[in-house]
Amino acid sequence: MGLGGISIWQLLIVLVIVLLLF
């Protein structure tokens, strides 16, 4: 399940990284 090559899991990982950095 991906939209334009961007999957929900990738978005979740990015959110987790941002939360860890900030």
C-alpha positions, 0 to 999 in steps of 0.5 A: 500500500503505497502512494506515489512511492511513499508508504505509510510506514516511511511517513511513520519512520520520518515522524519518529525520527523528527520526534527523537531529534526534537 
